[in-house]
Amino acid sequence: MNKIHVAALLISCAGLASTAQASGSITTTLLPFKTDPSRDLVISATEKHVSSNTACLHFDLGPVARSHPTKITGATLRVIGTSDVQNTQIVRVFETNEQCTGPKTDQGSIATWTIRASGEEARTSGDGLVDVVAEALKEGPNTLSLFLRSESRNSNWSYGSITLVSEDSDKKPRLIVTFEVDRDTSIASGDTTDWIFYSAGKPPVVDRTQIFTGLLADSEPLIHGDDVIVIAGGNVERLSTNGARRWPGVTISNPGMRSAIDRQGRLYNVGSDRQIRLFDLERNGEKIGEMPLDFLPNDTKLDKELTVATGGNIYFATSGTHSYIYGLTPWTAKAAPKQLLPIWRTKTTTGGVATNVVVSPPGPDFMTYTLAKEGFFALDAATGTKSDTSEWKADKNWPRLNPVVSAGPEHEYAILAAGSSNGIVRAFSHGAWYWTQDLAVSQPTIDAKTNPSDPSIVAIAGGRFVRLDLLNGNERCHSDAGLAATSNIILDGESNAYFWNNGTFYIYGPDCKLIKEEPLRDLGENLTLRFAADGSVITRHGTTLYALQRRVADQTLTIDNDQIKDGYAYVGNAVRVSANTTLTAGTKTLLRGKQSVGFGNGFQVESGAELSVQVQ
């Protein structure tokens, strides 16, 4: 496939990345480094009102810096007192140097906290802390050092250690940073595509194409830009959707089936030897390092998906005799990640967690959601603090589906579903239950494409394709009966829903009406579908990878000036742009021709517009 990418009147060879404006703030949680991991943070003061020990915390801001923040909107230093003492301690926080020689002389304290009882949480934030975080990111090497001084006489307080793991992981000191970015360049799991496809010839016809016939896939494929990332034959492979190798396979030792990609284009693979190996997909798969999971009990299984949040924290659930939900941060110490440290862990009952851990989208809430056999866990992603979810009340024997989460008018909404022939769907938002439907559904997804301010839930329920209102659970529309789904449901930019059922591929519109029913044999029963940025649906059956692609009609698609729209992909055997057509600033457009793409005289691309051209 030949490609040309045009942005702001500059022409270069580039891949098409599916990008979207960030919808809110991004949060990441950092643990201190340069601290003896077996030692508690201790702050003491004598009768003379003078601190008698040197107490400092050093934070590597690298995970924030790599996200290219445009603005730091919040910074919170959070500690928990662990001493069994009676006296109150007031602590002032100052910026210092890495040698911790004392407060910087040119400024006063930037924050303060007061602790009164063992187990009490203290949080301190404010403009002073935000300013020093922002300044440290400007100056480099992106390290923030804080000097801590007691202002209380005869006070001797401990504030928890940074031991690798314990039941008290949530008591570790931490810095919680919230920031904004120009664009959220994270690559989604493939459940959606931002492109709205306008094809020559409708309705679309779907072809099944086996991609890279000599490759045996050992893992589910992931999507990065418009490429497919997969572990195969002991290698990390990067393939185009028509099967071409982007670079020679990169050897990976002890590969595992669980992988994830973060917003910086780094691949995390959980190996069979309990090591997470990192690869840089932007540097031809160059290996970054290995991070051991030494803190996991020996009888623990990591059999659920790894979730890498936009801010860089990592979350997963384990099963076995010791079953936990973990929140982790890479301890980078100003270089490549060295190891993973739990920022919290929550124990579940024997038998394990039933679903993946799902994390909030960018926004004011920063939560994780998980359904276990014994109940529903809504946990603060930065601290592990649990919301009251005691009213979940689903049958313990019902199968649990992965939660889905979406922004709402004021707070985000998590949709929980369980059951098969009988079931329940519930909405949880900001610590409260909002509505309940006694309804068995397939794995749901949330559609915010048609109207972002009024999202809907998309699922198969009672043998019908349905859409439910996010805010009250009421049914908006449904299809005829007789349907089932043996895959997840994915959505394109026009809110069309795609899913698989035992040999047939379906496409339904936002009005619940059937667009296309395409029999495709030999693809198995249970599939995981993902969108690539070019609109191909990627899936795996056994060890074979497939791309389900729209068949391009054997005709020319002509685009006039008033048809050029932001976020549209124009697809045809040949694509022709009419004369004197202008791609205006802020518009992102894809032109994809099987044989050719042509432009009439006077075609213009304004500064600030983005045009991608693909010829297969």
Beta strands, then each sheet from edge to edge (+ up, - down):
strand 1: 2-7
strand 2: 10-12
strand 3: 26-30
strand 4: 42-44
strand 5: 55-60
strand 6: 71-80
strand 7: 89-96
strand 8: 111-115
strand 9: 121-125
strand 10: 143-150
strand 11: 156-158
strand 12: 174-180
strand 13: 196-199
strand 14: 205-210
strand 15: 222-224
strand 16: 227-232
strand 17: 235-240
strand 18: 245-251
strand 19: 258-261
strand 20: 266-270
strand 21: 275-280
strand 22: 286-292
strand 23: 300-301
strand 24: 307-308
strand 25: 314-317
strand 26: 319-320
strand 27: 323-331
strand 28: 339-348
strand 29: 358-359
strand 30: 367-372
strand 31: 375-380
strand 32: 404-406
strand 33: 413-419
strand 34: 423-429
strand 35: 432-437
strand 36: 445-447
strand 37: 456-461
strand 38: 464-469
strand 39: 475-478
strand 40: 490-491
strand 41: 497-501
strand 42: 504-508
strand 43: 514-519
strand 44: 530-531
strand 45: 537-541
strand 46: 544-551
strand 47: 556-559
strand 48: 568-577
strand 49: 582-583
strand 50: 588-599
strand 51: 604-605
strand 52: 610-615
sheet 1: 2+ 1- 52+ 50+ 48+ 13+
sheet 2: 2+ 1- 52+ 50+ 48+ 47+
sheet 3: 3+ 12- 6+ 9-
sheet 4: 4+ 11-
sheet 5: 5+ 10- 7+ 8-
sheet 6: 14+ 46- 45+ 44-
sheet 7: 15+ 16- 17+ 18-
sheet 8: 19+ 20- 21+ 22-
sheet 9: 23+ 26-
sheet 10: 24+ 25- 27+ 28-
sheet 11: 29+ 30- 31+
sheet 12: 32+ 33- 34+ 35-
sheet 13: 36+ 37- 38+ 39-
sheet 14: 40+ 41- 42+ 43-
sheet 15: 49+ 51+
end
